Amino acid sequence: MSNLLQNKKGIIFGALDERSIAWKVAEKVHEQGGEFILSNAPVAMRMGKINELAEKCGTTVIPADATSMEDLGKLFDAATERFGKLDFVLHSIGMSPNVRKDKSYTDLNHDWFLKTLDISGLSFHKVLQTAYNKDAMNDWGSILALSYIAAQEAYPFYGDMADAKAVLESIARSFGYHFGVKNKVRVNTISQSPTVTAAGSGISGFDKFFDFADDMSPLGNADADSCADYCVAMFSDLTRYVTMQNLFHDGGYSTTGISSKVIDKWS
Ligand SMILES: NC(=O)c1ccc[n+]([C@@H]2O[C@H](COP(=O)([O-])OP(=O)(O)OC[C@H]3O[C@@H](n4cnc5c(N)ncnc54)[C@H](O)[C@@H]3O)[C@@H](O)[C@H]2O)c1
């Protein structure tokens, strides 16, 4: 099982440091023979360690603000110039100024709310539209974004990110239809367990809801490494007819009503 992605080329957005889900995906895609360009927001070039990852995976970094159609256009042009058409894209991008500044959901700054929606939701549409209009994807390509269950259920600490994730998942369905008809490209979101990363631990009370989810899930929380395995599977030819889905990767959390571990804590 070491050549699942042989000859497949793509773009991976969102690796900041070694905890990032996108970082693990890049390592596993590389292990499986895939080639890619790494991208992140220009500001992340200074904060993170993405160049270390690029060296390890024998690739380059092209900065792009995922809310800028101009940046995305240049990135896709550079990627297709290097590789020809692409087989996979990972959107692993999320940020909420309201969550960062600890604004409660009942006291949001609405300019920041728009930023949250743009960075964490609409940017997926911008990525998809760029790839679609540039005819940048090979037939049977696979495009993924990462989501969280707060898109479906109330998670008070997740603030306006919940709304952005609902938009993100809807975009996967709506665009997935058009991309499927155009050239069999599949578009999905993976709804991941709470995971210890820069974005994850920025949410207030994260440690507690990480432990709660772990206790609720029959298999325990899925970690970033296993999320990367799932992304590899979704980029591979073994999942060619899966599209327009929100795929829970959460150890069974989303369909568990109550667990004995949680009950025991209340006894
Ligand atoms: N960590 C969790 O608990 C968890 C759970 C479910 C889903 N997710 C999702 O997984 C994805 C990756 O997050 P992570 O946990 O690996 O954290 P992370 O902080 O490592 O990754 C988030 C990335 O988004 C990038 N980003 C922010 N603004 C951007 C912009 N304008 N343009 C381009 N990139 C931008 C950041 O630089 C960073 O690399 C996010 O969509 C997140 O919501 C995370």
The ligand as an ORCA input file, in Angstrom:
! r2SCAN-3c Opt
* xyz 0 1
  N      -8.456     21.021     14.887
  C      -9.709     20.603     14.987
  O     -10.211     20.284     16.088
  C     -10.546     20.488     13.746
  C     -11.711     19.684     13.779
  C     -12.507     19.608     12.627
  C     -12.139     20.337     11.495
  N     -11.001     21.122     11.494
  C     -10.675     21.897     10.305
  O      -9.464     21.430      9.763
  C      -8.906     22.473      8.953
  C      -7.424     22.632      9.288
  O      -7.290     23.125     10.598
  P      -6.176     22.609     11.613
  O      -6.897     22.128     12.811
  O      -5.202     21.715     10.925
  O      -5.478     23.954     12.076
  P      -4.292     24.852     11.431
  O      -4.347     26.129     12.212
  O      -3.033     24.103     11.424
  O      -4.795     25.093      9.934
  C      -5.624     26.179      9.544
  C      -4.936     26.796      8.350
  O      -5.746     27.803      7.705
  C      -4.814     28.725      7.159
  N      -5.458     29.986      6.763
  C      -6.077     30.888      7.571
  N      -6.490     31.938      6.825
  C      -6.161     31.674      5.534
  C      -6.325     32.367      4.308
  N      -6.933     33.567      4.248
  N      -5.833     31.815      3.160
  C      -5.211     30.612      3.198
  N      -5.029     29.903      4.327
  C      -5.496     30.429      5.487
  C      -3.838     28.921      8.329
  O      -2.654     29.599      7.954
  C      -3.611     27.477      8.744
  O      -2.550     26.890      8.021
  C      -9.753     23.726      9.219
  O     -10.736     23.847      8.217
  C     -10.413     23.370     10.539
  O     -11.599     24.093     10.771
  C     -10.204     21.189     12.595
*
